[in-house]
Amino acid sequence: MLNWFSSVVRLINGEQEIGRSRGFWICAFAVAVGLIVLPRFVSAYALLNYSYIISMVFLALGLCLIWGFAGILSLGQAAFLGLAGYAYGVVGINLSQSGTTYLALIAGLMVPTLFAAVLSYVMFYARVKGVYVAIMMLVVTLLFETFLNQTAGPQWHIGVASLGGNNGLGRFSGAIHEPPSITLGLGSRLIEFSGQSVAFYYLEVGLLIAIYLCLRALVNSRFGLILAAIREDGARVESFGYDVRAIQLVVFCLGAALAALSGILYVSWGNFITPSVFGVTNNILPVIWVAVGGRKSLTATVISTVVLTWLSQRFAIQGEYAFVVMGALLVVVMMLRPEGLITSFGGRKTSASPPLSPGSSHDGR
């Protein structure tokens, strides 16, 4: 048991991620404690905004995984967020009498992940790569937005859930059926994680800590080293006998699942979703969050997403300046610190090289 625990700790603290010192983990623990006590010191409105910010971090982590570690730039992660939101909402509305949202959660995670599996199979096994993947993903996302904007008529419904066109899911007629909040439990003992509640905030914080640690372990595992090697030289990795396309498919699906989690949390947070979630802005912002902080670091991505999303909310109060400022920031960072602000100052990571062979014990570091 002790050996297993030590192995997990070594993975979490591996060289593929910045922040490995005792000081870093003391600060991380202090941040976790701060997140736990935060609801005691902020207003309900502020807590609502913080809950939204945390919900977007999973979307950014998914892009960090597939772009920063596997080298696959996607300009369409909002497609998975939107699909998850609509799938969760449709199933949740139709099964609202059941009390819980377990099936809606499963649908919200599975639909975009399966779609990602099909789409990535088509792309990677057809040898689509580089900028063409980014363009293809953006086009697919915009197709979803265009289609859903045309679904305002009464014929556009799934069960009792009206797609609603640009008004949003469940909002076609006067008999509005809102997507439900996450509700878990057994029998009569149910917990509803309403987006305005402290319980929802703590659910997000718990998920963020758990997923962040799991992703750190993943990128420092053998699989993570192979991902980094594919990012640096996919042809060389393939020459050692690895099925690069299958590995890319797997990591692409993981990134889609993380974006799907953001979609579910977003819908549960606000009890609505509209086709605008598939728009260009929602596809470009995650790229900015990841690139500015440092696309090769999960830690940098989390910090950058939280800070930039908070700043976007502040700028939004003054008018439509947020996206302009974010775009300008991306340009400046790419010119001066192409590796990202946080990773540039937080220490450089060792580039991984592929193991000698699929069965080799060499870890590539």
N, C-alpha and C positions, 0 to 999 in steps of 0.2 A: 504493500500500500504506500509506504514511504517512497519507494523508488518510483512508483507511478506518479506521485505528487511532484517529486523532484523533476521528472521528465516534463510534466506539464508546465511547471514554472520556467524551465529552461526554454521551452518553446515560446511561451508568452514573452520572455525577455530576450529573444533571439536577435541576431544582427540585421535582420531584414526590416526592422522597425526602429525609429528613433525613440529615445526615452527609455534608457535601460538602467540608469543609475539609481542609487538609493534615494537621492534627492528628488528625482522625478516621481518615484512611487509615493514618496511622502506628500508631494504636491498633488498627485492624482487622488490619494486618499482624502486629502483636505478638500479637494473639489467635490468628491463624492459626498462627503459629509455636508458640504455647503448646499449641494443639490437637495439633500434630504431635508434640511432645515429651512430651505428657501420659502416654502409656502407660509411659514409663520411670519415672514417679514415683508411680503409683497401683497398688493391688492389682488382681487379676483381677476380683474382685467389684465394685469401684468402676468399673472400665472397662466391665463389663457394664451397670451402671446408666447410665453416660454414653452408651453406645451406644443404650440405650432412649430416653433423653431426646432425642438427636439425631434418632432415627427419627420422633418426634412433631412436630418442627419443620416438616416438609414439610406435614403436615396443617394446621398453623396458618397457614403461608404461603398455602395454597390458600384458606382462609377469608378471610385478609387481602386477597387479590386480588379475590375476588368481593364481599366486604362492604365493605372499606375503600375500594376504588377504584371498584367498579361499583355499590355501594349495595344489594347483594342479600344480605340476612341469611338464612343457612341454618342451621337447627338439626338438620341431618341429614348432616353431612359424614362421620360415622362409617359411614354406609351405603356410601360409596365405599371407605373403608378396609376394611370388612368384606368387601365383594364382592371386592375385590382379593385379600385374604388367602385367601378360600375358593377363588377361581379359580386363584390361584398354587398353593395347596396341592393341589387336586384334580388339576390337570395335572401338577404335580411328582411326586405319588405314582404316578400312572399311567405316567409316563415316567421313573421313577427309574432304569431300566436303561440309559437313553441316556447317562448320565454328566453331562450339562450341563442347565442349567435355562433355556435360552434361550426355549423355547416356553412354559414356565410364566411367565416374566417378561412375555412378550408378552400372554398371556392375562390376567395380573394387571393389566396396564395397560389393555388394550383393553375388557375386560368392563365395568368400572365407567364408563369414559369413554363407551362406546356407550350404556350405560344412562342416563348423565347427559344425553347428546344427545337421547334419546327423551323423557326426563322434562322437560327444559328446553323442548323444542319444545312439548310439551303445555301447560306452565305459561305460558311467555312469549307464545306465539301465541294463547293463550286470555285474554291480558291479566291473568293472575294476578300480583299484585305485593304488596309490603309484607309485612305480618305473615302473610298467607295463604301466601306461599312458605315462610316459616319453619315454619308449622304443617304444611303439606303434606309438607315434607321430614322433619319429626320423625315424622309418622304413617307414612310409607313405611319409615323406618328401624325403627320398632318392629314393623311388620309382618314385616320380615325376621327380627327377633329372635324373634318369636312362632312363625313358621313353622319356623325352624331348631331351636328347642327341642323341636319335635314330631318330629324325624327320628332318633329313637333306635333304631328297629327295623331288622332286617337288610335290609328291602326298600329302605331309604334309602341308596343308594350310587350312585356314578358310577364305573364300572369297578371297580377294587379299592379305591377311596377311599370309606370309610364316612363319612357326614355326622356320625354320632355323637351327635346331639341335644345336650343341654347338657354332655356329656362332651367335646365338641370334635371337630374333623375328624380322621378316621383312628383314633378311639379307641373304636369300638363294642365290639369283641370282644378276646379275648386276643391275637390276631394284629394288633398295633398297627402301622399304617403312618403314621409321622410325616411331616408336610410337610418337604421337604428344605431344606437351606441353599442359598443362592445359589451355584451352581457354574458357572464360566466357563472357557473355554479351547478348544483345538483338539486333536483326537486324544488322545494320552495325556498331554498337558501341560494339566492341569486345576488350577484354583485354587478351593478350597472356602472360601467366606466364612462360616465358622461364627460364630454369634452371640457365642460366647465368645472369639473370636480377635481379635488386634490387626488382622489384615487386614480384618475386617468393620468395625471402627471406622474405619480409614483409608478404606474405601470410602464410608462415610457422610460423613466429613469432606470428601472430594473432591466428592461429590454436593452437599453443602450449599453449599460455596463456589461451585461452578459454577452451581447453580440460583439462588442469591442474586444473583449478578452478572447473570445472564440476566434475572431478574425486575426488577432495577433498570433495566436497559436497556429492558425492555418497558414499564414504567409511565411512563418518560420519553419514550417514542416517541410518534408521532402517535396510535397506537392507545390508549396509556395516557392521553393527554390527553382523548380522546373518552370513555373510561371514566369519568374524573373528571367530565366534563361531564354524562354520563348520571346519575351519582350526584347531582349538584346539581340538574339539571332535565332529565329525560328527554324531556318533551314538547317543550321548546325544541329539543333536539338533533334530534328527529324532524322538526321543522318545517324544518330545514335540509337535509333529504333523506336523512339517515342511517337505515338499517334498524336501529333500536335493538334489536329483538327478536333479530335475527341476531347482533348484537354481544354481547348478553347470553348467548345460547346458547354462543358461542365461549368467553367468559370462564368460564362455568359449567363447561364441559368441561375447561378448563385447571385450574380449582380441583379438579375431580374427579380429574384425572390426578395432581395433587400429593398428594391424599389417598390415592390408590391406591398411590403410591410408599411412603407411610408404612405402608400395609397389607402390602405385600410385605416391606419391611424388618422389620416387626414379626413376621411369621410366620417369616422366616428367622432372626431373632434368637432366638426361643424355640422354634421348631419345633412350634408348636401355635397353634390359634385356636379360640375358642368363641363361641357366639351372644352372649355378654355384651358383645362389642365393639360391638354395635349398640345397647347400652342408653342410657338417658337421660344418665347421667353422662358417657359418652364423647362425647356430642353437645354437652353444655353446657360441658365443660372447655375446648375450643378457643375458644369464644366468650369465656370469661373470659380466657384467655391473650391473645387479640387485643385485647379491649377495655381491659384493664388497661394494657398497654403503649402502645397507640395504634393503632387499626384502620387509620389512613391511612398507616402506615409499615411497610415490610418490616423495617427494622432494629429498630424497636421491638418488632415481633412476635417476631423471633428472640430478642432479649434476654429479653423477658417470658416466652416459652415455656420457655426454658432455666431461668430463675430459679424460676418458679412450679412447674414440674414437679419440679425438685430439692427445693423446699420441701415439695411434696406427699409426696415420698418420705420426707422427714424426719418430717413429721407422721404419716404412716401407721404409723411405728414405734410411736408413742404410742397408737394406736387409730384409730377411725373419725372423725377430726376434720378430715382434709384437705379434704374437699368443703365442709364447713361454713365453714372458714376461707376457702377460695377464694370461696365465695358472698358472705361478708361483705365480703371485699376488693373484689369487683366492685361491690357496692352503694355502698361508701364512695367508690370512684373515680368511679363514675357521678354521684355527688352533688357531689363536690368538683372533679374533673378529668375532665369528660365526654369530652375529646379523648384521654385516656390520660395516664399518668404521664410516660412517656418523651418523647412528642411535645410535651407541655406545657412541659417543661424543655429539650427539645432544639432548640427553634426552630419557629416556625409556618411551614407551607408555603403557598405561594400557591395559592388555589383556581383551578382551571382553568375556562375557559369554552370552549364549543365553537367549532371553526373556523367561519369565515363560511359555507363551503359545502364539499361533499365534495372539490372540486377546488382549494380555496383553499390558499395557502401559509402563511396565518396559523396560528401554532402555539397560539393560545389562551391565552398567558401574558401 
